[in-house]
Amino acid sequence: DRRPALGVVMAAHGYPLNPRKGDLITGAPSLDSMQQADVMVFHAGTVPTSNGQKGEALTSGGRVLCVTALGSTVKEAQKQAYDLASKIHFDGAQYRKDIGYRAIKS
């Protein structure tokens, strides 16, 4: 795919010095819904919940998720990635708000 892609890393509370573990992640799309859109959420610092609920995960490290989107332009990919990131929640979630700004500015 030749379209621009942009990824936003969502990090745990306390990252980078003392990332907290065990916070419930909600709002992440299912694999089926991601395949219908130009977005993908890559899990890095996550583990399944102990209750086995399908689609639920807990934080288990500093860099928890990478929300990635494709777009016809970098600006469109950025908008899609940030729109999705804003719907994903876990206690203390943090992410940069300036990813891609240099490419959009030029």
N, C-alpha and C positions, 0 to 999 in steps of 0.2 A: 504494500500500500504506500503510495507516494505522498499521501496527505500528511501535513504536520501533526505531530503528537506532542502532548504536554502532560507531565505527571506531577502531581502534588502529593508530597509525603505527609501523612498524618502521624504525629508522634504522641507518645504517652505523656501523661502528667509527670513532671519532674525530669523529662528528657532535656539534656543529655547526661546530666550528672547522676541522677537517682530516679530512673524511670519506674513508675508504679506498675504493678502487674495485677491482673484479676478484674479489671473494669469491663463491664458488659458493653459490647458494641451493638448498636442498633442502627437501623436505617440503611445498612449496606444492601445493595440490590442482589437478587439471586443471579446465579450464573445464566439461567434462561433469559432473564430480562436484559442482561448485559449483552448477550449474543444478538439481541434485536436492535441494539443501539451501538453507537460508536464510542462506548466507554468500557473500561475494564478496571476492576479493583483487585490489585495484587496484594495478597496477604503476606506479611513478613513476620511481625511480632504478634502472632495470634495463636490461640489454641481453642479447640471446641469446648463448649460448656460441658460441665460434668453431668447435667441432666439430659444431655443428648438431643436437645431441641435442634432440629434441622435448621441450618442457616444462622444459628447463633454462635458467637465467638466471644472470647475474652482477650484482653490485651495480655501479652506475655513478654514484652520487650520495648525498647525505645522507639524504633521506627516500626509502627504498627501496620499501616496500610499505605499503598501508593495508588491514588486515584488518577487514572490515565484516560485521556480522551483524544480522539481524532477530530480534525475539522478541516474545512477547505482553506482556512487560514490559521495562523498561530492564535490570533485573537479569538476565533471561534472555538478552537480546541481548549484554550484557556477558560472561556466562559463555561463550556460544558463540564470541564474538570472541577471548577470551583462550584458550579451549581450542584453537582453530585456530592462533593465534599461537604457542602453545607447541610446536606440531608443525613449525613452519617454522624452519629453521636457516640461518645464515650466520655466518662468523667475526666476532665482535664485535657481533652483533645486539643492539640495545637498544630498549626501549620502556617507556613509563610503565605503571605497574601500578595507577593510580588513575582511569582514564578512567571517567566516569559516576558517580563516588561521590556527588556532590551530588544527582543525580536519584534515586539509590537511597536516600539518607539521608532525604530529605523524605517 
